Amino acid sequence: MRPELSIVIAVRDNWRQLAECVDSIANQNARPRLEVVVIDDGSKTPLPAREVESMRHVQLRVLRQTALGIAAARNRGLELTKGELVVFVDSDCLLEPNCLKNLVEATKYHTDDVAFQFSVSSLDRTLVQQIEEFRLRIVQESLLLQSGHILYANTSGLAFRSSYVVQSEDFFDVSVVRGSDTLKLAQLIRQGKPPRFLSQCKVFHCPESSFAKYALKCFRVGYHDSYSHEKLKASGGVLLGWAHKYQALKRMRLTPRWNTDRIRCAVSALLCFSIEKLGRATSRIVGIHSLKTKLLSVRMDVIRRSELIYRIVTSAASHRSLWVSYANAWTLVQAKKLDSFQSLLNSTDICFADGVGVKLAAILLNQPRVRKITFNDVIFDLCRELANRSLSIALIGGRDAVSREASATISKAVPHLNVVLQSSGYFSPAEEESLKIELLKRKPNVILIGMGQLGRRTGLLGSDPCCLRVFFAALAAFSTTLRHREVGRPLRGGLVWSGPIGCVVVRRRLRAGISSAYPRFSVIS
């Protein structure tokens, strides 16, 4: 029977509090039919056996992924849910015993609402928890509307109807480090569907840290939330200013509980609000805000390493077309000289910056700053995530000895990775046709091709596209000169694909040919 609730919890190394959170779910009064999906976002140690034993009282599923961020973890959890309602809870939260029963009743009554915000508070065991309680109370009281909705979203306790969730491919935006719930709130406000506030559904957020670490977290929250707050403001949401906080303090002064500890908590909470504001101000000065920019006529994507891996893996898993490339200082110059090469780079779905030269070019040209990603820093995490999802890869490029060494190094680092094909990048026309047939036969989810110099135009694809689910052409050794490299070498845990590689495809019609013949393919250069 389909569960009424699917509870998604993202966690990283916080196993003890996770067990307490799941225990609070298992001990719910009149517990609805539910499932719990836990996504381990790159913990240093796997879930201990004793914690697994303590969580046996609920239908539990635990999946591990590479550290791709909390938004990616929640999206991964969504892929596995089957419930009529999807509930997001943080691993350091405890649910009040009637929370889920009240949620089910409220969703049956408020049939027009698609999102439901729980009443989030904290305990008073420590000063940090008292501060958290104070801050959460101010925020929720200030943003509550007369209609019963609230201009606030906190994934410590946030529920959605599954019918609404399935409308989004990537439900939470993975392009931000923090604030994906705020971006979702902005979307709900634009759609005229702000969350319904459920005061009877109580969740206790219980951070366990020193005040210094909590204050530092407030700064990081402010710094990374800057982009999402701007989006929220543009959508008509309310950003809490000091006037809102002053009015909330005036209301709270009427309560009889004020004492020395309460005053110390209020002062500390206002200090944390100030630190968060400082983080946002710092982000406006030195942060990277644009998602795309253009350098020397080449479109560049300002993307994080974790987002790049996420985009590749999710496209491979869902058979969506994707073409990724990168540009370094040399390729920017060549693209400026050769219109065909510039057109090829600009036709990619993602083109990321590789090398300090690109960052320097952005500064000298007075363009928005870009993030540098070196593929050597990506390859092993990418392969680990492919292995986690049981996706296959083909490795093509370099001379035969180099190709074998690269394949052996990757297989040794990621033993469970399914490498369905490994090939040199040098081949005759007959060998090229044979490789095409082999790729069609083995159907890898991802093809990693080490690219060579621009002058070598004999290509794996020739004049016709081959049937690939995902074509991943990594310009991992796109040399800065036309000189030939003869050997490969390990580099910071990654690999340099060496030699002029026959897999180079520099053809204007490549993208159009693959997309028209095989619309589900992904091409990443």
C-alpha positions as CSV (number, residue, x, y, z in Angstrom):
1,M,0.0,0.0,0.0
2,R,1.3,3.5,-0.9
3,P,2.6,5.3,2.2
4,E,0.8,8.5,3.3
5,L,4.1,10.2,4.1
6,S,7.6,10.1,2.7
7,I,10.2,11.7,5.0
8,V,13.4,12.8,3.4
9,I,16.4,13.5,5.7
10,A,19.8,14.6,4.3
11,V,22.7,14.0,6.7
12,R,26.5,14.2,6.8
13,D,28.3,12.6,9.7
14,N,25.6,13.5,12.2
15,W,24.6,9.9,13.0
16,R,23.7,10.2,16.6
17,Q,21.2,13.0,16.1
18,L,19.9,11.3,13.0
19,A,19.0,8.2,15.2
20,E,17.2,10.5,17.7
21,C,15.3,12.2,14.8
22,V,14.2,8.8,13.4
23,D,13.3,7.7,16.9
24,S,11.0,10.7,17.2
25,I,9.4,9.7,14.0
26,A,8.9,6.1,15.1
27,N,7.3,7.2,18.3
28,Q,4.6,9.4,16.7
29,N,1.0,9.1,18.1
30,A,-1.4,7.5,15.6
31,R,1.5,7.2,13.2
32,P,0.5,7.4,9.6
33,R,1.8,5.0,7.0
34,L,5.3,6.4,6.2
35,E,8.7,5.7,4.8
36,V,12.0,7.4,5.8
37,V,14.6,8.1,3.1
38,V,18.0,9.1,4.4
39,I,20.6,10.5,2.0
40,D,24.2,10.4,3.2
41,D,25.8,13.4,1.6
42,G,29.4,12.2,1.6
43,S,29.9,11.4,5.2
44,K,33.5,10.5,6.3
45,T,32.2,7.3,7.9
46,P,29.2,5.1,6.9
47,L,26.1,4.7,9.1
48,P,27.2,2.7,12.2
49,A,25.5,-0.6,12.7
50,R,24.3,0.3,16.2
51,E,22.4,3.3,14.7
52,V,20.9,1.1,12.0
53,E,19.6,-1.2,14.8
54,S,18.1,1.7,16.7
55,M,16.2,2.8,13.6
56,R,14.7,-0.6,12.7
57,H,11.2,0.4,13.9
58,V,10.4,2.4,10.7
59,Q,10.5,1.6,7.0
60,L,14.0,3.0,6.3
61,R,16.1,3.4,3.2
62,V,19.6,4.8,3.4
63,L,21.6,5.8,0.2
64,R,25.0,7.2,0.0
65,Q,26.2,9.8,-2.5
66,T,29.3,11.9,-3.1
67,A,29.3,15.2,-1.2
68,L,27.2,17.2,-3.7
69,G,25.4,19.4,-1.2
70,I,22.2,19.4,0.7
71,A,20.0,20.5,-2.2
72,A,21.3,17.6,-4.4
73,A,20.8,15.2,-1.5
74,R,17.2,16.2,-1.1
75,N,16.6,15.9,-4.8
76,R,18.1,12.4,-4.7
77,G,15.8,11.6,-1.8
78,L,12.8,12.8,-3.8
79,E,13.6,10.4,-6.6
80,L,13.0,7.5,-4.2
81,T,9.8,8.7,-2.5
82,K,6.4,7.1,-3.0
83,G,4.2,8.9,-0.4
84,E,1.3,11.2,-1.0
85,L,3.1,13.9,1.0
86,V,6.8,14.5,1.0
87,V,8.2,15.8,4.3
88,F,11.7,17.4,4.7
89,V,13.3,17.2,8.1
90,D,16.8,18.0,9.1
91,S,18.9,15.4,10.9
92,D,19.3,17.5,14.0
93,C,15.5,17.9,14.5
94,L,13.0,16.2,16.8
95,L,9.3,15.9,16.0
96,E,6.6,16.5,18.6
97,P,4.6,13.3,19.1
98,N,1.4,14.5,17.4
99,C,3.3,16.3,14.5
100,L,2.6,13.9,11.7
101,K,-0.9,13.0,12.7
102,N,-1.7,16.8,12.7
103,L,-0.1,17.2,9.4
104,V,-2.2,14.5,7.7
105,E,-5.4,16.1,9.2
106,A,-4.4,19.6,8.1
107,T,-3.7,18.5,4.5
108,K,-7.1,17.0,4.2
109,Y,-8.7,20.2,5.4
110,H,-6.6,22.7,3.4
111,T,-7.0,21.0,0.1
112,D,-6.0,24.0,-2.0
113,D,-2.5,24.3,-0.4
114,V,0.5,22.5,-1.8
115,A,3.2,23.4,0.8
116,F,3.0,23.2,4.6
117,Q,5.4,24.9,6.9
118,F,5.8,23.3,10.4
119,S,6.2,25.4,13.5
120,V,9.9,25.3,14.1
121,S,11.4,26.0,17.5
122,S,14.2,24.8,19.7
123,L,14.9,23.4,23.1
124,D,16.6,25.4,25.9
125,R,19.3,23.0,26.9
126,T,22.2,25.3,25.8
127,L,22.7,29.0,25.0
128,V,22.8,28.2,21.3
129,Q,19.5,26.4,21.4
130,Q,18.0,29.3,23.3
131,I,19.3,31.7,20.7
132,E,17.9,29.5,17.9
133,E,14.5,29.5,19.7
134,F,14.5,33.3,20.0
135,R,15.5,33.8,16.3
136,L,12.9,31.3,15.0
137,R,10.1,32.9,17.0
138,I,10.9,36.4,15.8
139,V,11.1,35.2,12.1
140,Q,7.9,33.1,12.2
141,E,5.8,35.7,14.1
142,S,6.9,38.5,11.7
143,L,6.2,36.6,8.5
144,L,2.9,35.0,9.4
145,L,0.0,36.3,7.3
146,Q,-3.6,36.8,8.4
147,S,-4.7,34.1,5.8
148,G,-2.8,31.5,7.8
149,H,0.0,31.3,5.2
150,I,3.6,32.3,5.9
151,L,6.3,33.9,3.8
152,Y,8.9,31.5,5.2
153,A,10.2,28.1,4.3
154,N,12.5,26.1,6.6
155,T,13.3,22.5,5.7
156,S,13.7,21.7,9.4
157,G,10.0,20.9,8.9
158,L,8.5,21.5,5.5
159,A,6.0,19.3,3.6
160,F,4.8,19.3,0.0
161,R,2.1,17.4,-1.9
162,S,3.7,14.8,-4.2
163,S,1.6,16.0,-7.0
164,Y,3.4,19.4,-6.8
165,V,6.8,17.9,-6.4
166,V,6.7,15.8,-9.6
167,Q,6.1,19.0,-11.6
168,S,9.8,20.0,-11.1
169,E,12.8,18.2,-12.5
170,D,15.2,19.5,-10.0
171,F,13.0,20.5,-7.1
172,F,15.7,22.2,-5.1
173,D,18.2,24.5,-6.9
174,V,21.7,22.9,-6.7
175,S,23.5,26.0,-7.9
176,V,23.5,27.5,-4.4
177,V,25.4,26.3,-1.4
178,R,22.6,27.4,1.0
179,G,19.2,28.9,0.5
180,S,17.6,26.3,-1.8
181,D,14.5,26.4,0.5
182,T,14.4,30.2,0.2
183,L,14.5,29.9,-3.6
184,K,11.7,27.4,-3.4
185,L,9.7,29.8,-1.3
186,A,10.3,32.6,-3.9
187,Q,8.9,30.2,-6.5
188,L,5.8,29.4,-4.4
189,I,5.2,33.1,-3.9
190,R,5.4,33.8,-7.6
191,Q,2.9,31.0,-8.2
192,G,0.5,32.4,-5.6
193,K,1.0,29.3,-3.4
194,P,2.8,30.4,-0.2
195,P,3.1,27.7,2.5
196,R,0.3,27.1,4.9
197,F,1.6,27.5,8.5
198,L,0.7,24.6,10.8
199,S,1.2,25.8,14.4
200,Q,0.0,22.3,15.6
201,C,2.9,20.6,13.8
202,K,5.9,21.3,16.0
203,V,9.5,20.5,15.2
204,F,12.4,21.2,17.5
205,H,15.7,22.2,15.8
206,C,18.5,21.2,18.2
207,P,21.9,22.5,17.0
208,E,24.8,21.2,19.1
209,S,27.7,23.6,18.8
210,S,29.5,26.3,20.7
211,F,28.4,29.9,20.4
212,A,31.5,30.7,18.4
213,K,30.7,28.0,15.8
214,Y,27.1,29.0,15.7
215,A,28.1,32.7,15.1
216,L,30.4,31.5,12.3
217,K,27.5,29.5,10.8
218,C,25.4,32.6,10.9
219,F,28.1,34.5,8.8
220,R,28.2,31.6,6.3
221,V,24.4,31.5,6.1
222,G,24.3,35.2,5.4
223,Y,27.1,35.0,2.8
224,H,25.7,32.1,0.9
225,D,22.0,33.2,1.3
226,S,22.6,36.5,-0.4
227,Y,21.6,35.3,-3.9
228,S,18.4,33.5,-2.7
229,H,17.4,36.5,-0.6
230,E,17.6,38.8,-3.7
231,K,15.4,36.3,-5.6
232,L,13.0,36.2,-2.7
233,K,12.8,40.0,-2.6
234,A,12.2,40.1,-6.4
235,S,9.3,37.7,-6.1
236,G,7.5,39.8,-3.5
237,G,8.7,38.1,-0.4
238,V,9.5,39.9,2.8
239,L,13.1,40.3,4.1
240,L,13.2,40.9,7.8
241,G,14.7,44.3,8.7
242,W,15.5,45.7,12.1
243,A,12.0,47.3,12.2
244,H,10.5,43.8,12.1
245,K,12.8,42.6,14.8
246,Y,12.1,45.7,17.0
247,Q,8.3,45.1,16.8
248,A,8.8,41.4,17.6
249,L,10.9,42.4,20.7
250,K,8.2,44.8,21.8
251,R,5.6,42.0,21.7
252,M,7.9,39.6,23.5
253,R,8.5,42.2,26.3
254,L,4.9,41.7,27.4
255,T,5.7,38.1,28.5
256,P,6.5,37.6,32.1
257,R,9.5,35.3,31.5
258,W,12.1,38.0,31.1
259,N,15.1,37.6,33.4
260,T,18.9,37.9,33.1
261,D,19.3,34.7,31.1
262,R,16.5,35.8,28.8
263,I,18.1,39.2,28.2
264,R,21.5,37.5,27.5
265,C,19.8,35.3,25.0
266,A,18.1,38.2,23.3
267,V,21.3,40.2,23.0
268,S,23.2,37.1,21.7
269,A,20.4,36.5,19.1
270,L,20.6,40.1,17.9
271,L,24.3,39.8,17.6
272,C,23.8,36.7,15.4
273,F,21.4,38.6,13.3
274,S,24.0,41.3,12.8
275,I,26.7,38.7,11.9
276,E,24.3,37.2,9.3
277,K,23.8,40.7,7.9
278,L,27.6,41.1,7.8
279,G,27.8,37.9,5.8
280,R,25.4,39.2,3.2
281,A,27.3,42.5,2.9
282,T,30.5,40.6,2.4
283,S,28.9,38.5,-0.3
284,R,27.8,41.6,-2.1
285,I,31.4,42.9,-2.2
286,V,33.4,39.8,-2.9
287,G,30.9,37.0,-3.7
288,I,30.3,35.5,-7.2
289,H,26.7,36.1,-8.1
290,S,26.3,35.7,-11.9
291,L,25.5,32.2,-13.2
292,K,26.7,32.9,-16.7
293,T,29.2,35.3,-18.3
294,K,31.0,35.9,-21.6
295,L,34.7,36.0,-22.2
296,L,36.2,36.8,-25.6
297,S,32.8,35.8,-27.2
298,V,32.7,32.5,-25.4
299,R,29.8,31.8,-23.1
300,M,31.0,30.6,-19.7
301,D,29.0,29.0,-16.9
302,V,29.8,30.0,-13.4
303,I,29.3,26.6,-11.9
304,R,30.6,24.8,-8.8
305,R,32.4,21.4,-8.9
306,S,29.6,19.7,-7.0
307,E,26.9,21.1,-9.4
308,L,28.9,20.0,-12.4
309,I,29.1,16.4,-11.2
310,Y,25.3,16.5,-10.3
311,R,24.4,17.8,-13.8
312,I,26.4,15.1,-15.5
313,V,25.2,12.2,-13.3
314,T,21.5,13.2,-13.3
315,S,21.6,13.7,-17.1
316,A,23.2,10.2,-17.5
317,A,20.6,8.6,-15.2
318,S,17.6,10.1,-16.9
319,H,19.0,9.9,-20.5
320,R,18.8,13.6,-21.0
321,S,20.9,15.3,-23.6
322,L,23.9,17.2,-22.2
323,W,27.0,18.6,-23.7
324,V,29.7,19.9,-21.4
325,S,33.0,21.5,-22.3
326,Y,35.6,23.7,-20.7
327,A,37.6,26.7,-21.8
328,N,41.1,27.6,-20.6
329,A,43.2,30.7,-21.6
330,W,44.5,29.0,-24.8
331,T,41.1,27.9,-26.0
332,L,39.6,31.3,-25.4
333,V,42.3,32.8,-27.7
334,Q,41.7,30.1,-30.3
335,A,37.9,30.6,-30.1
336,K,38.5,34.3,-30.8
337,K,40.5,33.4,-33.9
338,L,38.3,30.6,-35.3
339,D,34.6,31.2,-35.6
340,S,33.9,27.4,-36.0
341,F,35.6,26.7,-32.7
342,Q,33.8,29.5,-31.0
343,S,30.5,28.3,-32.4
344,L,31.3,24.8,-31.1
345,L,32.0,26.0,-27.5
346,N,29.0,28.3,-27.5
347,S,26.7,25.4,-28.5
348,T,27.5,23.4,-25.4
349,D,25.1,23.1,-22.5
350,I,27.8,23.8,-20.0
351,C,31.1,25.4,-20.6
352,F,33.1,25.9,-17.4
353,A,36.4,27.7,-16.6
354,D,39.6,25.7,-16.3
355,G,42.7,27.5,-15.1
356,V,43.8,30.7,-13.4
357,G,44.2,32.3,-16.9
358,V,40.4,32.4,-17.3
359,K,39.9,34.0,-13.9
360,L,42.5,36.6,-14.7
361,A,40.9,37.3,-18.1
362,A,37.6,37.9,-16.4
363,I,39.2,40.4,-14.1
364,L,41.2,42.2,-16.9
365,L,38.1,42.4,-19.1
366,N,36.0,43.7,-16.2
367,Q,33.6,40.8,-16.4
368,P,31.9,39.0,-13.5
369,R,34.3,36.6,-11.8
370,V,34.2,32.9,-12.6
371,R,34.9,29.7,-10.6
372,K,37.9,27.6,-11.7
373,I,37.3,23.9,-12.1
374,T,40.1,21.5,-13.0
375,F,38.9,18.2,-14.3
376,N,41.6,16.5,-12.3
377,D,39.6,17.6,-9.3
378,V,36.3,16.2,-10.6
379,I,37.1,12.8,-12.3
380,F,37.2,10.6,-9.2
381,D,34.2,12.1,-7.4
382,L,32.3,11.8,-10.7
383,C,33.2,8.2,-11.1
384,R,32.3,7.4,-7.5
385,E,28.8,8.9,-8.0
386,L,28.4,7.0,-11.2
387,A,29.3,3.8,-9.3
388,N,26.8,4.8,-6.5
389,R,24.0,4.9,-9.1
390,S,25.1,1.8,-11.0
391,L,25.9,3.9,-14.2
392,S,28.6,2.8,-16.7
393,I,31.4,4.7,-18.3
394,A,33.6,4.3,-21.4
395,L,37.1,5.7,-21.4
396,I,38.6,6.8,-24.7
397,G,41.7,8.8,-25.5
398,G,45.5,8.9,-25.6
399,R,47.9,6.3,-26.9
400,D,47.1,2.8,-26.0
401,A,49.5,2.5,-23.1
402,V,48.2,5.8,-21.7
403,S,44.6,4.8,-22.1
404,R,45.2,1.5,-20.3
405,E,47.0,3.3,-17.5
406,A,44.2,5.8,-17.1
407,S,41.6,3.1,-17.0
408,A,43.6,1.1,-14.4
409,T,44.1,4.1,-12.2
410,I,40.4,5.0,-12.2
411,S,39.3,1.4,-11.7
412,K,41.7,1.1,-8.7
413,A,40.4,4.3,-7.1
414,V,36.7,3.3,-7.8
415,P,36.6,-0.5,-7.7
416,H,32.8,-0.7,-8.2
417,L,32.8,1.5,-11.3
418,N,31.5,-0.3,-14.4
419,V,34.0,0.6,-17.1
420,V,32.4,-1.0,-20.1
421,L,35.0,0.1,-22.7
422,Q,38.5,1.4,-22.8
423,S,40.2,2.5,-26.0
424,S,43.1,4.4,-27.4
425,G,42.3,7.7,-29.1
426,Y,44.3,6.7,-32.2
427,F,42.5,4.7,-34.8
428,S,42.2,4.3,-38.6
429,P,38.8,4.8,-40.4
430,A,38.1,1.1,-40.1
431,E,39.0,1.0,-36.4
432,E,36.7,4.1,-35.9
433,E,33.8,2.2,-37.4
434,S,34.5,-0.7,-35.2
435,L,34.6,1.5,-32.1
436,K,31.2,3.0,-33.1
437,I,29.7,-0.5,-33.3
438,E,31.3,-1.4,-29.9
439,L,29.8,1.7,-28.3
440,L,26.4,0.9,-29.7
441,K,26.7,-2.6,-28.3
442,R,27.8,-1.7,-24.8
443,K,25.7,1.5,-24.4
444,P,27.7,3.3,-21.7
445,N,25.8,5.9,-19.7
446,V,28.8,8.3,-19.9
447,I,31.7,8.5,-22.3
448,L,34.8,10.2,-21.1
449,I,37.0,11.3,-24.0
450,G,40.4,12.9,-23.5
451,M,40.6,15.6,-26.2
452,G,43.7,16.4,-28.1
453,Q,44.9,19.4,-30.1
454,L,42.8,21.5,-32.4
455,G,44.7,20.5,-35.5
456,R,43.7,16.9,-35.3
457,R,40.3,16.7,-36.8
458,T,39.8,13.0,-37.5
459,G,37.1,12.2,-35.1
460,L,35.4,9.3,-33.4
461,L,32.1,10.4,-34.8
462,G,33.3,11.0,-38.3
463,S,30.6,12.5,-40.4
464,D,27.8,10.6,-38.7
465,P,26.8,10.6,-35.0
466,C,26.9,7.3,-33.2
467,C,24.2,6.0,-30.9
468,L,25.2,7.1,-27.4
469,R,23.2,7.8,-24.3
470,V,25.7,10.3,-23.0
471,F,28.7,11.5,-24.9
472,F,31.1,13.1,-22.4
473,A,34.1,14.7,-24.1
474,A,36.4,16.0,-21.4
475,L,39.1,18.4,-22.6
476,A,41.3,17.0,-20.0
477,A,44.6,17.7,-21.9
478,F,43.7,20.3,-24.4
479,S,47.3,21.4,-24.8
480,T,48.3,25.1,-24.8
481,T,50.5,24.5,-27.8
482,L,50.3,22.3,-30.9
483,R,53.2,20.2,-29.5
484,H,52.5,16.5,-29.0
485,R,52.7,15.0,-25.5
486,E,53.8,11.4,-25.6
487,V,53.2,10.1,-22.0
488,G,50.6,10.5,-19.4
489,R,51.2,11.0,-15.7
490,P,49.2,11.1,-12.5
491,L,48.4,14.7,-11.4
492,R,47.0,15.5,-8.0
493,G,45.0,12.3,-7.9
494,G,43.7,12.9,-11.4
495,L,45.0,12.0,-14.9
496,V,46.4,13.8,-17.8
497,W,45.4,12.3,-21.1
498,S,48.4,12.7,-23.4
499,G,49.1,12.8,-27.1
500,P,47.1,14.1,-30.0
501,I,43.9,12.2,-29.7
502,G,41.9,11.0,-32.7
503,C,38.7,11.5,-30.7
504,V,38.8,15.3,-31.3
505,V,35.6,16.5,-32.8
506,V,35.7,20.1,-34.0
507,R,32.8,20.2,-36.4
508,R,30.1,22.8,-36.5
509,R,27.4,20.3,-37.2
510,L,28.2,17.9,-34.3
511,R,25.7,19.2,-31.9
512,A,22.9,19.6,-34.4
513,G,23.6,16.1,-35.9
514,I,23.5,14.3,-32.5
515,S,20.5,16.3,-31.3
516,S,18.4,15.7,-34.4
517,A,19.3,12.0,-34.8
518,Y,19.3,11.1,-31.1
519,P,17.6,13.7,-29.0
520,R,18.2,11.8,-25.7
521,F,22.0,12.0,-26.0
522,S,24.2,14.2,-23.8
523,V,27.3,15.8,-25.3
524,I,29.9,17.2,-23.0
525,S,33.1,18.7,-24.5
